[in-house]
Amino acid sequence: MVGKALRTYIFDLDGVIYRGDEIQPGAAETIQTLRLRSEKVYFLTNNSTLSRRDYAHKLTRLGIPTQPADVMTSAYAAAIYLKEQKPQGCAAYVVGESGIRDELRAVGVRIVNRLDNRTVDFVVVGLDRRFNYRKLLEAQQAIFRGAEFVATNRDPTFPLEKGLMTPGGGSMVSAIQTAAGVEPRVIGKPQTYSLEKIMAMAGTQPDETVVIGDRLDTDIRLGKKAGAHTALVLTGVTTEQDARNAPPEMKPDRIIRSLLELVQ
């Protein structure tokens, strides 16, 4: 990152910008400084529970004015993927919350809540805090009938306030994969699909992009796979020792204790 003005900064949210409803120290100041420097700033999250509009409202409420177009979620990326695969329209069974449903409906995907004897084109799975056996069964049966299994992400956990770690969308994905015996098509980090969409929107190349996150296996691996610059912030789930001992595909270019170090 030294010696070159980077045009696009892409921030993870949970554990980087905030934990639950607590904004991280220096986050608002960092984003404001980058924007004042005319840098492009985007947010990229694997958390599929909210829509881009919801995340923009949350960030704005926390002191970081944000538009939905500044946010890429694994739910929205999944919606783009379904639209690309079936531009004439499709049906999906969803294991997930309002974020997936809102983004899928926005691109014209028809959501089927109960299969009965019907078939769907896709089973789309993300974090669902009301996940139960019926949803597991419906998802399994839809896949057995030929639906493509699409996972928004495979994060086993995500962080909340006061250091609490809770089950992530990957926990639901793993249950359905076990039941159906089928590997999903993963859309979110560390797959590069969502990052490529952001870079296309921003009009920037990988060497003009820096990915900032708190996870080695998603954020940093994503940046490495895409050829972007990477920075790990120690406010989430990864320790400095873990980062320094990471294999090359997950070793960050820079380790920072606070987001303010990006602009100081």
Contacts in CASP RR format, 6 or more apart in sequence:
PFRMAT RR
TARGET T0000
AUTHOR 0000-0000-0000
METHOD contacts of the structure
MODEL  1
MVGKALRTYIFDLDGVIYRGDEIQPGAAETIQTLRLRSEKVYFLTNNSTL
SRRDYAHKLTRLGIPTQPADVMTSAYAAAIYLKEQKPQGCAAYVVGESGI
RDELRAVGVRIVNRLDNRTVDFVVVGLDRRFNYRKLLEAQQAIFRGAEFV
ATNRDPTFPLEKGLMTPGGGSMVSAIQTAAGVEPRVIGKPQTYSLEKIMA
MAGTQPDETVVIGDRLDTDIRLGKKAGAHTALVLTGVTTEQDARNAPPEM
KPDRIIRSLLELVQ
1 210 0 8 1.000
1 229 0 8 1.000
1 231 0 8 1.000
1 253 0 8 1.000
1 254 0 8 1.000
4 207 0 8 1.000
6 39 0 8 1.000
6 208 0 8 1.000
6 209 0 8 1.000
6 210 0 8 1.000
6 229 0 8 1.000
7 39 0 8 1.000
7 40 0 8 1.000
7 202 0 8 1.000
7 204 0 8 1.000
7 208 0 8 1.000
7 209 0 8 1.000
8 39 0 8 1.000
8 40 0 8 1.000
8 41 0 8 1.000
8 42 0 8 1.000
8 198 0 8 1.000
8 199 0 8 1.000
8 202 0 8 1.000
8 203 0 8 1.000
8 204 0 8 1.000
8 208 0 8 1.000
8 209 0 8 1.000
8 210 0 8 1.000
9 34 0 8 1.000
9 39 0 8 1.000
9 40 0 8 1.000
9 41 0 8 1.000
9 42 0 8 1.000
9 209 0 8 1.000
9 210 0 8 1.000
9 212 0 8 1.000
9 262 0 8 1.000
10 42 0 8 1.000
10 43 0 8 1.000
10 44 0 8 1.000
10 195 0 8 1.000
10 198 0 8 1.000
10 209 0 8 1.000
10 210 0 8 1.000
10 211 0 8 1.000
10 212 0 8 1.000
10 228 0 8 1.000
11 17 0 8 1.000
11 31 0 8 1.000
11 41 0 8 1.000
11 42 0 8 1.000
11 43 0 8 1.000
11 44 0 8 1.000
11 212 0 8 1.000
11 213 0 8 1.000
12 43 0 8 1.000
12 44 0 8 1.000
12 45 0 8 1.000
12 46 0 8 1.000
12 189 0 8 1.000
12 211 0 8 1.000
12 212 0 8 1.000
12 213 0 8 1.000
12 214 0 8 1.000
12 215 0 8 1.000
12 218 0 8 1.000
12 219 0 8 1.000
13 43 0 8 1.000
13 44 0 8 1.000
13 45 0 8 1.000
13 47 0 8 1.000
13 55 0 8 1.000
13 59 0 8 1.000
14 20 0 8 1.000
14 45 0 8 1.000
14 47 0 8 1.000
14 158 0 8 1.000
14 159 0 8 1.000
14 214 0 8 1.000
15 24 0 8 1.000
15 159 0 8 1.000
15 213 0 8 1.000
15 214 0 8 1.000
15 233 0 8 1.000
15 235 0 8 1.000
15 236 0 8 1.000
15 237 0 8 1.000
16 24 0 8 1.000
16 27 0 8 1.000
16 212 0 8 1.000
16 213 0 8 1.000
16 214 0 8 1.000
16 233 0 8 1.000
16 235 0 8 1.000
16 236 0 8 1.000
16 259 0 8 1.000
17 23 0 8 1.000
17 24 0 8 1.000
17 27 0 8 1.000
17 31 0 8 1.000
17 43 0 8 1.000
17 59 0 8 1.000
17 62 0 8 1.000
17 64 0 8 1.000
17 259 0 8 1.000
18 24 0 8 1.000
18 27 0 8 1.000
18 58 0 8 1.000
18 62 0 8 1.000
19 159 0 8 1.000
19 160 0 8 1.000
19 161 0 8 1.000
19 163 0 8 1.000
19 235 0 8 1.000
19 236 0 8 1.000
20 159 0 8 1.000
20 160 0 8 1.000
20 161 0 8 1.000
21 62 0 8 1.000
21 161 0 8 1.000
22 161 0 8 1.000
23 62 0 8 1.000
23 63 0 8 1.000
23 64 0 8 1.000
24 235 0 8 1.000
24 258 0 8 1.000
24 259 0 8 1.000
25 235 0 8 1.000
25 258 0 8 1.000
25 259 0 8 1.000
25 260 0 8 1.000
26 258 0 8 1.000
26 259 0 8 1.000
26 260 0 8 1.000
27 62 0 8 1.000
27 64 0 8 1.000
27 259 0 8 1.000
28 62 0 8 1.000
28 63 0 8 1.000
28 64 0 8 1.000
29 260 0 8 1.000
29 263 0 8 1.000
30 259 0 8 1.000
30 260 0 8 1.000
30 262 0 8 1.000
30 263 0 8 1.000
31 41 0 8 1.000
31 64 0 8 1.000
32 64 0 8 1.000
33 263 0 8 1.000
34 41 0 8 1.000
34 262 0 8 1.000
34 263 0 8 1.000
35 41 0 8 1.000
40 202 0 8 1.000
40 204 0 8 1.000
41 70 0 8 1.000
42 70 0 8 1.000
42 71 0 8 1.000
42 72 0 8 1.000
42 198 0 8 1.000
42 201 0 8 1.000
42 202 0 8 1.000
43 55 0 8 1.000
43 59 0 8 1.000
43 66 0 8 1.000
43 70 0 8 1.000
43 71 0 8 1.000
43 72 0 8 1.000
44 71 0 8 1.000
44 72 0 8 1.000
44 73 0 8 1.000
44 189 0 8 1.000
44 194 0 8 1.000
44 195 0 8 1.000
44 198 0 8 1.000
44 211 0 8 1.000
45 55 0 8 1.000
45 71 0 8 1.000
45 72 0 8 1.000
45 73 0 8 1.000
45 74 0 8 1.000
46 73 0 8 1.000
46 74 0 8 1.000
46 152 0 8 1.000
46 153 0 8 1.000
46 155 0 8 1.000
46 158 0 8 1.000
46 188 0 8 1.000
46 189 0 8 1.000
46 218 0 8 1.000
47 73 0 8 1.000
47 74 0 8 1.000
47 127 0 8 1.000
47 153 0 8 1.000
47 155 0 8 1.000
47 158 0 8 1.000
48 73 0 8 1.000
48 74 0 8 1.000
48 75 0 8 1.000
48 78 0 8 1.000
48 96 0 8 1.000
48 97 0 8 1.000
48 99 0 8 1.000
48 100 0 8 1.000
48 126 0 8 1.000
48 127 0 8 1.000
48 152 0 8 1.000
48 153 0 8 1.000
48 169 0 8 1.000
49 96 0 8 1.000
49 97 0 8 1.000
49 98 0 8 1.000
49 99 0 8 1.000
49 127 0 8 1.000
49 129 0 8 1.000
50 58 0 8 1.000
50 73 0 8 1.000
50 75 0 8 1.000
50 97 0 8 1.000
50 98 0 8 1.000
50 99 0 8 1.000
51 68 0 8 1.000
51 73 0 8 1.000
51 75 0 8 1.000
51 76 0 8 1.000
51 98 0 8 1.000
51 99 0 8 1.000
51 102 0 8 1.000
51 103 0 8 1.000
51 106 0 8 1.000
52 68 0 8 1.000
52 69 0 8 1.000
52 71 0 8 1.000
52 72 0 8 1.000
52 73 0 8 1.000
52 76 0 8 1.000
52 103 0 8 1.000
53 68 0 8 1.000
53 102 0 8 1.000
54 98 0 8 1.000
54 99 0 8 1.000
54 102 0 8 1.000
55 66 0 8 1.000
55 68 0 8 1.000
55 71 0 8 1.000
55 73 0 8 1.000
56 66 0 8 1.000
56 67 0 8 1.000
56 68 0 8 1.000
56 70 0 8 1.000
56 71 0 8 1.000
59 65 0 8 1.000
59 66 0 8 1.000
59 71 0 8 1.000
60 66 0 8 1.000
69 201 0 8 1.000
72 194 0 8 1.000
72 197 0 8 1.000
72 198 0 8 1.000
73 99 0 8 1.000
73 103 0 8 1.000
74 126 0 8 1.000
74 152 0 8 1.000
74 153 0 8 1.000
74 187 0 8 1.000
74 188 0 8 1.000
74 189 0 8 1.000
74 194 0 8 1.000
75 99 0 8 1.000
75 100 0 8 1.000
75 102 0 8 1.000
75 103 0 8 1.000
75 104 0 8 1.000
75 126 0 8 1.000
75 152 0 8 1.000
76 103 0 8 1.000
77 152 0 8 1.000
77 187 0 8 1.000
77 188 0 8 1.000
77 193 0 8 1.000
77 194 0 8 1.000
77 197 0 8 1.000
78 100 0 8 1.000
78 103 0 8 1.000
78 104 0 8 1.000
78 124 0 8 1.000
78 150 0 8 1.000
78 152 0 8 1.000
78 187 0 8 1.000
78 188 0 8 1.000
79 100 0 8 1.000
79 103 0 8 1.000
79 104 0 8 1.000
79 106 0 8 1.000
79 107 0 8 1.000
79 109 0 8 1.000
80 107 0 8 1.000
80 197 0 8 1.000
81 150 0 8 1.000
81 185 0 8 1.000
81 187 0 8 1.000
81 193 0 8 1.000
82 90 0 8 1.000
82 92 0 8 1.000
82 104 0 8 1.000
82 107 0 8 1.000
82 109 0 8 1.000
82 121 0 8 1.000
82 122 0 8 1.000
82 124 0 8 1.000
82 150 0 8 1.000
83 89 0 8 1.000
83 107 0 8 1.000
83 108 0 8 1.000
83 109 0 8 1.000
85 121 0 8 1.000
85 122 0 8 1.000
85 148 0 8 1.000
86 121 0 8 1.000
89 108 0 8 1.000
89 109 0 8 1.000
89 110 0 8 1.000
90 109 0 8 1.000
90 110 0 8 1.000
90 120 0 8 1.000
90 121 0 8 1.000
90 122 0 8 1.000
91 109 0 8 1.000
91 110 0 8 1.000
91 111 0 8 1.000
91 112 0 8 1.000
91 118 0 8 1.000
91 120 0 8 1.000
91 121 0 8 1.000
91 122 0 8 1.000
92 104 0 8 1.000
92 109 0 8 1.000
92 110 0 8 1.000
92 111 0 8 1.000
92 112 0 8 1.000
92 120 0 8 1.000
92 121 0 8 1.000
92 122 0 8 1.000
92 123 0 8 1.000
92 124 0 8 1.000
92 147 0 8 1.000
93 111 0 8 1.000
93 112 0 8 1.000
93 113 0 8 1.000
93 115 0 8 1.000
93 120 0 8 1.000
93 122 0 8 1.000
93 123 0 8 1.000
93 124 0 8 1.000
93 138 0 8 1.000
93 139 0 8 1.000
93 142 0 8 1.000
93 147 0 8 1.000
94 100 0 8 1.000
94 101 0 8 1.000
94 104 0 8 1.000
94 111 0 8 1.000
94 123 0 8 1.000
94 124 0 8 1.000
94 125 0 8 1.000
95 123 0 8 1.000
95 124 0 8 1.000
95 125 0 8 1.000
95 126 0 8 1.000
95 128 0 8 1.000
95 131 0 8 1.000
95 135 0 8 1.000
95 139 0 8 1.000
95 172 0 8 1.000
95 176 0 8 1.000
96 124 0 8 1.000
96 125 0 8 1.000
96 126 0 8 1.000
96 127 0 8 1.000
96 128 0 8 1.000
96 131 0 8 1.000
96 172 0 8 1.000
97 126 0 8 1.000
97 127 0 8 1.000
97 128 0 8 1.000
97 129 0 8 1.000
100 124 0 8 1.000
100 126 0 8 1.000
100 152 0 8 1.000
101 111 0 8 1.000
104 111 0 8 1.000
104 124 0 8 1.000
105 111 0 8 1.000
109 122 0 8 1.000
112 118 0 8 1.000
112 120 0 8 1.000
114 138 0 8 1.000
115 138 0 8 1.000
115 141 0 8 1.000
115 142 0 8 1.000
119 142 0 8 1.000
119 145 0 8 1.000
119 146 0 8 1.000
119 147 0 8 1.000
120 142 0 8 1.000
120 147 0 8 1.000
121 147 0 8 1.000
121 148 0 8 1.000
122 147 0 8 1.000
122 148 0 8 1.000
122 149 0 8 1.000
122 150 0 8 1.000
123 139 0 8 1.000
123 142 0 8 1.000
123 143 0 8 1.000
123 147 0 8 1.000
123 148 0 8 1.000
123 149 0 8 1.000
123 150 0 8 1.000
123 176 0 8 1.000
124 150 0 8 1.000
124 152 0 8 1.000
125 139 0 8 1.000
125 149 0 8 1.000
125 150 0 8 1.000
125 151 0 8 1.000
125 152 0 8 1.000
125 169 0 8 1.000
125 172 0 8 1.000
125 173 0 8 1.000
125 176 0 8 1.000
125 184 0 8 1.000
126 151 0 8 1.000
126 152 0 8 1.000
126 153 0 8 1.000
126 169 0 8 1.000
126 170 0 8 1.000
126 172 0 8 1.000
126 173 0 8 1.000
127 152 0 8 1.000
127 158 0 8 1.000
127 167 0 8 1.000
127 168 0 8 1.000
127 169 0 8 1.000
127 170 0 8 1.000
127 172 0 8 1.000
128 135 0 8 1.000
128 169 0 8 1.000
128 172 0 8 1.000
131 172 0 8 1.000
131 175 0 8 1.000
136 175 0 8 1.000
136 176 0 8 1.000
136 179 0 8 1.000
137 179 0 8 1.000
139 149 0 8 1.000
139 176 0 8 1.000
139 179 0 8 1.000
139 180 0 8 1.000
140 176 0 8 1.000
140 179 0 8 1.000
140 180 0 8 1.000
143 149 0 8 1.000
143 176 0 8 1.000
143 180 0 8 1.000
143 182 0 8 1.000
144 180 0 8 1.000
148 185 0 8 1.000
149 176 0 8 1.000
149 177 0 8 1.000
149 180 0 8 1.000
149 182 0 8 1.000
149 183 0 8 1.000
149 184 0 8 1.000
149 185 0 8 1.000
150 184 0 8 1.000
150 185 0 8 1.000
150 187 0 8 1.000
151 170 0 8 1.000
151 173 0 8 1.000
151 184 0 8 1.000
151 185 0 8 1.000
151 186 0 8 1.000
151 187 0 8 1.000
151 188 0 8 1.000
152 169 0 8 1.000
152 187 0 8 1.000
152 188 0 8 1.000
153 169 0 8 1.000
153 170 0 8 1.000
153 173 0 8 1.000
153 186 0 8 1.000
153 187 0 8 1.000
153 188 0 8 1.000
153 189 0 8 1.000
153 218 0 8 1.000
154 169 0 8 1.000
154 170 0 8 1.000
154 173 0 8 1.000
154 174 0 8 1.000
154 186 0 8 1.000
155 168 0 8 1.000
155 169 0 8 1.000
155 170 0 8 1.000
155 215 0 8 1.000
155 218 0 8 1.000
156 167 0 8 1.000
156 168 0 8 1.000
156 169 0 8 1.000
156 170 0 8 1.000
156 171 0 8 1.000
156 174 0 8 1.000
157 165 0 8 1.000
157 166 0 8 1.000
157 167 0 8 1.000
157 168 0 8 1.000
157 237 0 8 1.000
158 165 0 8 1.000
158 166 0 8 1.000
158 168 0 8 1.000
159 165 0 8 1.000
159 166 0 8 1.000
159 214 0 8 1.000
159 236 0 8 1.000
159 237 0 8 1.000
160 166 0 8 1.000
165 237 0 8 1.000
173 184 0 8 1.000
176 184 0 8 1.000
177 183 0 8 1.000
177 184 0 8 1.000
187 193 0 8 1.000
187 194 0 8 1.000
188 194 0 8 1.000
188 218 0 8 1.000
189 195 0 8 1.000
189 215 0 8 1.000
189 218 0 8 1.000
189 219 0 8 1.000
189 221 0 8 1.000
189 222 0 8 1.000
190 217 0 8 1.000
190 218 0 8 1.000
190 219 0 8 1.000
190 221 0 8 1.000
190 222 0 8 1.000
190 223 0 8 1.000
190 225 0 8 1.000
191 222 0 8 1.000
191 225 0 8 1.000
192 222 0 8 1.000
192 223 0 8 1.000
192 225 0 8 1.000
192 226 0 8 1.000
195 209 0 8 1.000
195 211 0 8 1.000
195 222 0 8 1.000
195 223 0 8 1.000
195 226 0 8 1.000
195 228 0 8 1.000
196 226 0 8 1.000
199 205 0 8 1.000
199 206 0 8 1.000
199 209 0 8 1.000
199 226 0 8 1.000
202 209 0 8 1.000
206 223 0 8 1.000
206 226 0 8 1.000
206 227 0 8 1.000
206 228 0 8 1.000
207 227 0 8 1.000
207 228 0 8 1.000
207 229 0 8 1.000
209 226 0 8 1.000
209 228 0 8 1.000
209 229 0 8 1.000
210 228 0 8 1.000
210 229 0 8 1.000
210 230 0 8 1.000
210 231 0 8 1.000
211 219 0 8 1.000
211 220 0 8 1.000
211 222 0 8 1.000
211 223 0 8 1.000
211 226 0 8 1.000
211 228 0 8 1.000
211 229 0 8 1.000
211 230 0 8 1.000
211 231 0 8 1.000
212 219 0 8 1.000
212 230 0 8 1.000
212 231 0 8 1.000
212 232 0 8 1.000
212 233 0 8 1.000
212 259 0 8 1.000
212 262 0 8 1.000
213 219 0 8 1.000
213 220 0 8 1.000
213 230 0 8 1.000
213 231 0 8 1.000
213 232 0 8 1.000
213 233 0 8 1.000
214 232 0 8 1.000
214 233 0 8 1.000
214 234 0 8 1.000
214 235 0 8 1.000
214 236 0 8 1.000
214 237 0 8 1.000
214 238 0 8 1.000
215 236 0 8 1.000
215 237 0 8 1.000
215 238 0 8 1.000
216 232 0 8 1.000
216 238 0 8 1.000
216 242 0 8 1.000
216 243 0 8 1.000
216 246 0 8 1.000
216 250 0 8 1.000
216 251 0 8 1.000
216 252 0 8 1.000
217 250 0 8 1.000
219 230 0 8 1.000
219 232 0 8 1.000
220 230 0 8 1.000
220 232 0 8 1.000
220 243 0 8 1.000
220 246 0 8 1.000
220 250 0 8 1.000
220 251 0 8 1.000
220 252 0 8 1.000
221 249 0 8 1.000
221 250 0 8 1.000
223 229 0 8 1.000
223 230 0 8 1.000
224 230 0 8 1.000
224 248 0 8 1.000
224 249 0 8 1.000
224 250 0 8 1.000
224 251 0 8 1.000
225 249 0 8 1.000
229 253 0 8 1.000
229 254 0 8 1.000
230 252 0 8 1.000
230 253 0 8 1.000
230 254 0 8 1.000
231 252 0 8 1.000
231 253 0 8 1.000
231 254 0 8 1.000
231 255 0 8 1.000
231 256 0 8 1.000
231 262 0 8 1.000
232 238 0 8 1.000
232 243 0 8 1.000
232 252 0 8 1.000
232 254 0 8 1.000
232 255 0 8 1.000
232 256 0 8 1.000
233 256 0 8 1.000
233 257 0 8 1.000
233 258 0 8 1.000
233 259 0 8 1.000
234 240 0 8 1.000
234 243 0 8 1.000
234 255 0 8 1.000
234 256 0 8 1.000
234 257 0 8 1.000
235 257 0 8 1.000
235 258 0 8 1.000
235 259 0 8 1.000
240 255 0 8 1.000
243 251 0 8 1.000
243 252 0 8 1.000
243 255 0 8 1.000
244 251 0 8 1.000
244 255 0 8 1.000
246 252 0 8 1.000
256 262 0 8 1.000
END
